[in-house]
Amino acid sequence: MNYIGIDLGTTAVKCGIYEDGRELALYRREYQLIADGDFVEQKAELWWEIIKEGIRSLAKETGIYDIEALSVSSQGISIVPIDKDGNCMSNAISWLDTRAAEETEYLGKTIGEDAIYATTGKKLISCYTLPKMMWLKKHRPETVKNAALFLMPLDFVNFKLCGEAVTDYSMASGTMMYDIDRRCWDERFLELAGVSEAQLPKVAKMGTFLGYIFPSLAKELNVSPKMKIILGGQDQKLSALGAGIGKGIATLSVGTSSAITFAMGGGEKRDFARFAFDDKDTVYEVALETTGAALKWLKNTMGYETYTEMDDDAEAAGCSGGVSFDPNFSKGGNLCGIKLGVTRGQIVYGLYESIAKEVARCFAHDDGIDEIRIFGGGAKSEIWCRVISKVTGKKVAMLNTNETAALGAVMLASDGRVAPATIVKYI
């Protein structure tokens, strides 16, 4: 059987067509954020046009038009208002947008960080949907009043595909408006946002059958009108699913930024964001903001042509020579331990080791994790994987694909017929 998995990211869309788990073709197209100071937006209709282009392209390239099912992995938190005719009323406000600093401060003073975390599993940060909705309520009240729906990228695409405005637990629990223990929208936060539950997507378990693609859309895209639309989830959670997260297994995505995802017992851990994974399970996640971005900065600053050269130098150095970084460059990182005898390779090794220590801090508690499955651009660096394994004291598994988000979507589309990524080697 053939399935399509869509990965709707922050700056790119990837569409893959799979035959029982084997990737047959992959379409990828980047797009730009619309940034102006604290305001960061995206054109939701562009998401949709690129996805349609991707599906058409895959069908044409492979000659496969009989698609059993499709599912979507999506960036979270971003929000777009939709009118009664199903049209976008404005650009989507990106999860990267930080305009709602004042609203975030207000939440801290009136509700309190502890109460917000206890209900939503989220730290008090302006990137989440609730502060953005409060900003809209204050600055664009007519939009809030007249919007039929406020949709995140996942529910927006589902709505366009089959008319069902449905999101999953992992997406809903990224809004700071969702009670992750009761598995429902929280009335207090909806009142603060100025919206009713009817203006928000329904919430269901990832893997839920939503319906069939609109017949007219199937004709436009040249695919079967019997193609099922299966509910996907937030991209980091589907990446973890595609990488094979499970008991004792954490996942680590290493891209421009990084995210560690794992299940964990022992009650609340305030250092980590907590998400409802499905109708019963919870996962924790922690972000490391500028891991790959720091490596790219180092590459450009030190005049390397390729990342392979950096790996070769780090391999030859074999240690950091006392060099260490604070790799969070978004807040002003630092570089320490430079001496006259330090080599370029030791500096590269120092960055790998410093990021590995950040990863290790996430497992400083008694977590029961003994294996880390790694994916993303950084997963191509075997020496970086070795350093992570050495510093954390855990097995690191390198996988056969870095496209684990799309694979996670295909696993859902296939109703479990497609397996997670396979392990190439342990380090």
MOJO-V29674 format. One record per residue. RES is the residue in three letters. SS is DSSP state (A for helix, B for strand, O for the rest). OMEGA is omega in whole degrees, -180 to 180 (999 if undefined). Layout:
res:ss:omega
RES:SS:OMEGA
RES:SS:OMEGA
//
This chain:
res:ss:omega
MET:O:-177
ASN:B:-178
TYR:B:174
ILE:B:174
GLY:B:-179
ILE:B:176
ASP:B:-179
LEU:B:-176
GLY:O:-177
THR:O:-178
THR:O:179
ALA:B:172
VAL:B:174
LYS:B:176
CYS:B:179
GLY:B:174
ILE:B:-173
TYR:B:172
GLU:B:-179
ASP:O:175
GLY:O:179
ARG:B:-179
GLU:B:180
LEU:B:-180
ALA:B:180
LEU:B:176
TYR:B:-180
ARG:B:175
ARG:B:179
GLU:B:174
TYR:O:-173
GLN:O:168
LEU:O:176
ILE:B:-171
ALA:B:177
ASP:B:-176
GLY:O:-180
ASP:O:-177
PHE:B:176
VAL:B:-175
GLU:B:176
GLN:B:175
LYS:O:-179
ALA:A:179
GLU:A:176
LEU:A:173
TRP:A:-174
TRP:A:-180
GLU:A:179
ILE:A:178
ILE:A:178
LYS:A:178
GLU:A:180
GLY:A:179
ILE:A:178
ARG:A:-178
SER:A:180
LEU:A:180
ALA:A:-179
LYS:A:-177
GLU:A:-174
THR:A:-174
GLY:O:-180
ILE:O:-178
TYR:O:-180
ASP:O:-178
ILE:O:-179
GLU:O:-175
ALA:B:179
LEU:B:175
SER:B:-171
VAL:B:166
SER:B:-169
SER:B:165
GLN:O:-179
GLY:O:169
ILE:O:-180
SER:O:-172
ILE:B:179
VAL:B:177
PRO:B:-178
ILE:B:179
ASP:O:-175
LYS:O:178
ASP:O:178
GLY:O:-179
ASN:O:177
CYS:B:179
MET:O:179
SER:O:171
ASN:O:171
ALA:B:173
ILE:B:-175
SER:O:174
TRP:O:179
LEU:O:-177
ASP:O:-178
THR:O:-178
ARG:O:-170
ALA:O:180
ALA:A:-179
GLU:A:179
GLU:A:179
THR:A:178
GLU:A:179
TYR:A:179
LEU:A:179
GLY:A:-178
LYS:A:-173
THR:A:-179
ILE:O:180
GLY:O:-177
GLU:A:-177
ASP:A:-179
ALA:A:179
ILE:A:179
TYR:A:-178
ALA:A:-178
THR:A:-170
THR:A:-178
GLY:O:-175
LYS:O:170
LYS:O:-178
LEU:O:-178
ILE:O:-174
SER:O:-179
CYS:O:-175
TYR:O:-170
THR:A:-175
LEU:A:179
PRO:A:179
LYS:A:178
MET:A:177
MET:A:177
TRP:A:178
LEU:A:180
LYS:A:-178
LYS:A:-171
HIS:A:179
ARG:O:-174
PRO:A:180
GLU:A:177
THR:A:-179
VAL:A:-179
LYS:A:-172
ASN:A:-179
ALA:O:174
ALA:O:-177
LEU:B:165
PHE:B:-173
LEU:B:170
MET:O:-175
PRO:A:-179
LEU:A:-177
ASP:A:177
PHE:A:-179
VAL:A:176
ASN:A:179
PHE:A:180
LYS:A:-177
LEU:A:-172
CYS:A:177
GLY:O:-178
GLU:O:178
ALA:O:-175
VAL:B:174
THR:B:180
ASP:B:-177
TYR:A:-177
SER:A:177
MET:A:-179
ALA:A:-176
SER:O:172
GLY:O:-174
THR:O:-170
MET:O:175
MET:O:-171
TYR:B:176
ASP:B:-171
ILE:O:176
ASP:O:180
ARG:O:-179
ARG:O:177
CYS:B:173
TRP:B:-177
ASP:O:-174
GLU:A:-180
ARG:A:-176
PHE:A:175
LEU:A:178
GLU:A:178
LEU:A:-179
ALA:A:-180
GLY:O:-179
VAL:O:175
SER:O:178
GLU:A:180
ALA:A:179
GLN:A:-178
LEU:B:180
PRO:O:170
LYS:B:-177
VAL:B:-179
ALA:B:-179
LYS:O:175
MET:O:-175
GLY:O:179
THR:O:175
PHE:B:-178
LEU:B:-177
GLY:B:178
TYR:B:177
ILE:O:176
PHE:O:179
PRO:A:-180
SER:A:178
LEU:A:177
ALA:A:178
LYS:A:179
GLU:A:-177
LEU:A:179
ASN:O:175
VAL:O:-177
SER:O:175
PRO:O:177
LYS:O:179
MET:O:-180
LYS:B:173
ILE:B:-176
ILE:B:-177
LEU:B:177
GLY:B:-177
GLY:B:-178
GLN:B:-167
ASP:A:-180
GLN:A:180
LYS:A:177
LEU:A:173
SER:A:178
ALA:A:177
LEU:A:-179
GLY:A:179
ALA:A:176
GLY:O:176
ILE:O:-180
GLY:B:180
LYS:O:180
GLY:O:-176
ILE:B:173
ALA:B:175
THR:B:-180
LEU:B:173
SER:B:-179
VAL:B:178
GLY:O:176
THR:O:166
SER:O:-178
SER:B:177
ALA:B:176
ILE:B:-179
THR:B:179
PHE:B:172
ALA:O:-175
MET:O:175
GLY:O:174
GLY:O:175
GLY:O:-176
GLU:O:173
LYS:O:-169
ARG:O:178
ASP:O:-173
PHE:O:171
ALA:B:-178
ARG:B:-177
PHE:B:167
ALA:B:-178
PHE:O:176
ASP:O:-177
ASP:O:179
LYS:O:-174
ASP:O:179
THR:B:174
VAL:B:177
TYR:B:-179
GLU:B:174
VAL:B:-179
ALA:B:170
LEU:B:-158
GLU:O:-170
THR:O:-177
THR:A:178
GLY:A:178
ALA:A:177
ALA:A:178
LEU:A:178
LYS:A:177
TRP:A:-179
LEU:A:178
LYS:A:-178
ASN:A:-177
THR:A:-176
MET:O:172
GLY:O:176
TYR:O:176
GLU:O:-176
THR:O:174
TYR:A:177
THR:A:176
GLU:A:179
MET:A:178
ASP:A:-180
ASP:A:180
ASP:A:179
ALA:A:178
GLU:A:-179
ALA:A:-180
ALA:A:177
GLY:O:178
CYS:O:-178
SER:O:-177
GLY:O:180
GLY:O:180
VAL:O:176
SER:B:-179
PHE:B:154
ASP:B:-168
PRO:O:179
ASN:O:-175
PHE:A:-180
SER:A:180
LYS:A:-180
GLY:O:180
GLY:O:177
ASN:B:-178
LEU:B:-176
CYS:B:172
GLY:O:179
ILE:O:176
LYS:O:-176
LEU:O:-176
GLY:O:-177
VAL:O:-180
THR:O:176
ARG:A:-179
GLY:A:178
GLN:A:177
ILE:A:177
VAL:A:179
TYR:A:179
GLY:A:177
LEU:A:178
TYR:A:-177
GLU:A:-179
SER:A:177
ILE:A:177
ALA:A:178
LYS:A:175
GLU:A:177
VAL:A:-178
ALA:A:180
ARG:A:179
CYS:O:-179
PHE:O:-177
ALA:O:177
HIS:O:177
ASP:O:-169
ASP:O:-178
GLY:O:180
ILE:O:176
ASP:O:-179
GLU:B:176
ILE:B:176
ARG:B:-168
ILE:B:179
PHE:B:-175
GLY:O:-175
GLY:A:-179
GLY:A:-179
ALA:A:178
LYS:A:-179
SER:O:-178
GLU:A:-179
ILE:A:177
TRP:A:177
CYS:A:178
ARG:A:180
VAL:A:178
ILE:A:179
SER:A:-179
LYS:A:-175
VAL:A:-178
THR:A:-176
GLY:O:-178
LYS:O:174
LYS:B:174
VAL:B:-179
ALA:B:173
MET:B:-171
LEU:B:-178
ASN:O:179
THR:O:172
ASN:O:-179
GLU:O:-174
THR:A:178
ALA:A:177
ALA:A:178
LEU:A:177
GLY:A:177
ALA:A:180
VAL:A:175
MET:A:178
LEU:A:-180
ALA:A:-176
SER:O:-178
ASP:O:175
GLY:O:180
ARG:O:179
VAL:O:-177
ALA:O:175
PRO:O:178
ALA:O:178
THR:O:-178
ILE:B:178
VAL:B:178
LYS:B:171
TYR:B:178
ILE:O:999
//
